[in-house]
């Protein structure tokens, strides 16, 4: 966002969380310094101090700042890289004329029903493009573990976990307001306005799919290729209360 006397843009750090009942809420809207690890860590520590438990899963883009902060502040949180950002990065690494073909192959990996199937498709991608497009293969392998974390959660939640659209979508309306303002006099003013706009958008957030399964996620029950490994026990539910 354009704010303050500086000619550069200020970074806005936004965290949106899914609760145990499937409700989505805005957790934080803070200004930061270039999405640095320090800025993200300060925001996460503040949330923790105010009572937020470490999330079971953190989904974000490829910026190293947030992953460094997650490792410091929420080391028990599983990490999922935004699939849409990742796939675009891979396709951008090949010539324009080859992009439709490569995109189709990459989508085969993304649509795999099991972790084993995804690995088979990844190996097929290497065999097909390892010599022609080594940079694309390198990008495919980078953050490889973070790309398939969603297999440890229920299939019904995959569409929410594989992308950061939960943050990007509300900002379509926010940008209409910030673009009209051209530049804010102070970063604090811009942050307050955007926070308020997101709270308005929050009232229209729809719940996560299969909200009845969110409690199991909250209690730490993991899945195998999208199938829950166990049901929440009364002891776990009591401990989480």
C-alpha positions in Angstrom: 0.0 0.0 0.0 1.1 3.6 -0.7 1.3 5.5 2.6 3.6 7.9 4.4 6.2 10.3 3.0 8.4 7.5 1.6 8.2 6.8 -2.1 8.2 3.1 -1.5 5.1 1.0 -0.5 4.5 -0.2 3.0 3.8 -3.9 3.6 0.6 -5.0 5.3 0.6 -8.3 7.2 -2.7 -10.1 7.3 -3.6 -13.3 9.1 -7.0 -15.0 8.7 -7.9 -18.0 10.8 -10.3 -20.9 10.7 -11.9 -21.7 14.1 -12.9 -25.1 15.5 -16.5 -24.5 14.3 -15.4 -23.7 10.7 -15.9 -19.9 11.1 -13.2 -17.7 9.4 -12.1 -14.6 11.2 -9.5 -11.8 10.7 -6.8 -12.4 13.3 -4.4 -9.6 12.5 -3.9 -6.6 10.2 -0.5 -5.0 10.9 2.0 -2.9 9.0 5.4 -4.4 8.6 8.8 -3.9 7.1 9.0 -5.7 3.7 7.3 -8.8 5.1 10.4 -9.6 7.1 10.8 -12.4 9.5 11.0 -9.9 12.4 7.7 -8.2 11.4 5.8 -11.5 11.0 7.3 -12.8 14.3 6.2 -9.7 16.1 2.6 -10.1 14.9 2.6 -13.8 15.8 4.0 -13.3 19.2 1.3 -10.6 19.9 -1.4 -13.0 18.9 0.0 -15.7 21.1 0.3 -13.3 24.0 -3.4 -12.5 23.5 -4.4 -16.2 23.8 -4.1 -17.6 20.3 -3.0 -21.3 20.2 -0.5 -22.2 17.5 -2.5 -23.2 14.4 -2.5 -26.7 13.3 -1.6 -25.6 9.8 -0.2 -22.3 8.3 -0.8 -21.7 4.6 1.2 -18.9 2.9 3.0 -17.9 -0.2 6.7 -18.5 -0.9 8.0 -15.4 1.0 10.7 -16.6 3.3 9.8 -14.1 6.0 6.6 -15.7 7.1 8.1 -19.2 7.1 11.0 -18.0 9.3 8.5 -16.5 11.7 6.4 -19.7 11.8 9.5 -21.7 12.7 10.3 -19.4 15.6 6.8 -18.7 17.0 4.7 -21.7 16.0 7.1 -24.6 15.5 4.4 -27.2 15.9 2.3 -25.8 13.1 2.3 -27.8 9.8 3.2 -25.7 6.8 1.5 -25.5 3.4 2.8 -23.5 0.5 0.1 -21.8 -1.7 -0.3 -24.2 -4.6 -1.5 -21.5 -7.1 1.5 -19.3 -6.5 3.8 -22.3 -6.8 2.3 -23.6 -10.0 2.6 -20.2 -11.7 6.2 -19.9 -10.6 6.9 -23.3 -12.3 5.2 -22.5 -15.5 6.9 -19.1 -15.7 10.2 -20.9 -15.9 9.6 -22.3 -19.4 9.3 -20.6 -22.8 5.9 -19.1 -23.6 5.1 -21.6 -26.3 5.7 -24.6 -24.0 3.7 -23.2 -21.0 0.3 -24.8 -21.9 1.9 -28.2 -22.1 3.9 -27.8 -18.9 0.9 -26.3 -17.1 -1.2 -29.4 -17.9 1.6 -31.7 -16.6 1.9 -29.6 -13.4 -1.9 -29.7 -12.9 -1.6 -33.5 -13.0 0.6 -33.3 -9.9 -1.7 -30.9 -8.2 -4.8 -33.0 -8.8 -3.3 -36.3 -7.6 -5.6 -38.1 -5.1 -2.9 -39.5 -2.9 0.6 -38.5 -1.8 2.0 -41.5 -3.6 0.3 -40.5 -6.8 1.6 -36.9 -6.5 5.1 -38.3 -6.2 4.7 -40.5 -9.3 3.5 -37.4 -11.3 6.5 -35.4 -10.0 8.9 -38.1 -11.2 7.1 -38.1 -14.5 7.6 -34.3 -14.8 11.3 -34.7 -14.2 11.6 -37.4 -16.9 9.7 -35.2 -19.4 11.4 -31.9 -18.7 14.5 -32.5 -16.6 16.8 -31.9 -19.6 14.8 -29.2 -21.4 13.6 -27.1 -18.5 15.9 -27.7 -15.5 14.8 -24.4 -13.9 11.2 -25.5 -13.8 12.2 -28.8 -12.2 14.2 -27.0 -9.6 11.3 -24.8 -8.8 9.1 -27.9 -8.5 11.4 -29.5 -6.0 11.9 -26.3 -4.0 9.6 -26.4 -0.9 8.5 -29.8 -2.1 7.4 -30.9 1.4 5.3 -27.8 2.0 3.4 -28.5 -1.3 1.9 -31.7 -0.1 1.1 -31.1 3.5 -2.7 -30.9 2.8 -2.7 -34.7 2.4 -2.5 -34.8 6.2 -5.9 -33.1 6.4 -9.5 -34.1 5.4 -10.3 -34.1 1.7 -13.2 -31.7 2.4 -10.8 -29.0 3.5 -8.3 -29.3 0.7 -9.7 -26.5 -1.4 -9.2 -24.1 1.6 -5.7 -25.3 2.5 -4.0 -25.4 -0.9 -4.2 -21.7 -1.6 -4.1 -18.3 0.1 -7.3 -17.3 -1.7 -9.0 -16.8 1.7 -6.8 -13.6 2.1 -6.6 -12.6 -1.6 -10.3 -12.7 -2.3 -11.4 -10.1 0.3 -8.6 -7.8 -0.9 -10.3 -7.4 -4.3 -12.8 -5.1 -2.6 -10.1 -3.5 -0.4 -8.1 -2.5 -3.4 -11.0 -0.5 -4.8 -10.8 1.8 -1.7 -7.0 2.0 -1.5 -6.6 2.6 -5.3 -9.1 5.5 -5.1 -7.1 7.0 -2.2 -3.9 7.1 -4.3 -1.7 7.5 -1.2 -2.4 7.7 2.5 -0.7 10.4 4.6 0.2 7.9 7.3 0.7 4.1 7.4 -1.4 4.0 10.5 -4.4 5.6 8.7 -4.1 3.1 5.8 -3.9 0.1 8.2 -6.9 1.3 10.2 -9.0 1.7 7.0 -8.0 -1.6 5.6 -8.6 -3.3 8.9 -12.1 -1.9 9.0 -12.8 -3.0 5.4 -11.7 -6.5 6.2 -14.0 -6.6 9.2 -16.9 -5.7 6.9 -15.8 -8.5 4.5 -15.5 -10.9 7.4 -19.3 -10.6 8.0 -19.7 -12.2 4.6 -17.1 -15.0 5.0 -18.7 -18.4 4.5 -17.6 -21.2 6.8 -15.0 -23.8 5.8 -16.3 -26.9 4.1 -17.4 -29.7 6.4 -17.3 -27.6 9.6 -18.1 -30.7 11.6 -14.6 -32.0 10.8 -12.9 -28.8 12.0 -13.0 -29.8 15.6 -10.9 -32.9 14.8 -8.3 -30.7 13.1 -8.3 -28.3 16.1 -7.7 -31.3 18.4 -4.7 -32.4 16.3 -6.3 -35.4 14.6 -4.4 -36.0 11.3 -5.5 -37.7 8.1 -3.8 -40.1 5.7 -4.4 -39.0 2.0 -7.4 -37.0 3.2 -9.0 -39.7 5.3 -9.1 -39.0 9.1 -6.9 -41.5 10.9 -9.0 -41.3 14.1 -12.0 -39.6 15.6 -11.7 -37.1 18.4 -11.9 -38.8 21.8 -13.8 -37.4 24.8 -10.4 -36.9 26.5 -9.1 -34.8 23.6 -12.3 -32.7 23.5 -12.1 -32.1 27.3 -8.5 -31.1 27.0 -9.3 -28.6 24.2 -12.3 -27.1 26.1 
